[in-house]
Amino acid sequence: MGRLLIILALFIGLSQLSFVQDVMNPPRDFSALKYEPVVLYSTSWCGYCAKTRRFFAKNKINYVEYDIEKSETAKREYDNLGGGGVPLVLVEGQIVRGYNPNLIVDYLDESVTADKAS
C-alpha cells in the first residue's frame, strides 16, 4: 500500500512539472520582434518536432517548417546543415539540434540585442 501511494504521489508530481515550468519560465511573445523566420526541419512522426511546434506556438515565434521526408529540397538543405536527427532548427544562422527551447530563446535574444545595438 505504501509503495502504491509513493508511486501515485510521484505520478501526480510529475504531471504538474509542465505547470511548474510555465510558472518558472512563462511563455514569451516574440511576435512583435524583428528577426528572420526560424526554420524547423522536421518529420511528421517526430515527437520532439511536435513539441518544438507547440513551443513556437506558445511563445509566438514565427517559423517556417520543412518536412525532410516530403521535400527533396528540404532534405538537401538539412543534409547541407549536417543533418543528424530531427528536429533541426535554424535561428538567425545558428543551428539547434534536437529539442532545446532554451537555446532557441538565447539565439533569438542575441539577435534582438544585436539589432538594438546597431
C-alpha positions, 0 to 999 in steps of 0.5 A, spaced: 500 500 500 505 504 501 509 503 495 502 504 491 501 511 494 509 513 493 508 511 486 501 515 485 504 521 489 510 521 484 505 520 478 501 526 480 508 530 481 510 529 475 504 531 471 504 538 474 512 539 472 509 542 465 505 547 470 511 548 474 515 550 468 510 555 465 510 558 472 518 558 472 519 560 465 512 563 462 511 563 455 514 569 451 511 573 445 516 574 440 511 576 435 512 583 435 520 582 434 524 583 428 528 577 426 528 572 420 523 566 420 526 560 424 526 554 420 524 547 423 526 541 419 522 536 421 518 529 420 511 528 421 512 522 426 517 526 430 515 527 437 520 532 439 518 536 432 511 536 435 513 539 441 518 544 438 511 546 434 507 547 440 513 551 443 513 556 437 506 556 438 506 558 445 511 563 445 509 566 438 515 565 434 514 565 427 517 559 423 517 556 417 517 548 417 520 543 412 518 536 412 525 532 410 521 526 408 516 530 403 521 535 400 527 533 396 529 540 397 528 540 404 532 534 405 538 537 401 538 543 405 538 539 412 543 534 409 547 541 407 546 543 415 549 536 417 543 533 418 543 528 424 536 527 427 530 531 427 528 536 429 533 541 426 532 548 427 535 554 424 535 561 428 538 567 425 544 562 422 545 558 428 543 551 428 539 547 434 539 540 434 534 536 437 529 539 442 532 545 446 527 551 447 532 554 451 537 555 446 532 557 441 530 563 446 538 565 447 539 565 439 533 569 438 535 574 444 542 575 441 539 577 435 534 582 438 540 585 442 544 585 436 539 589 432 538 594 438 545 595 438 546 597 431 
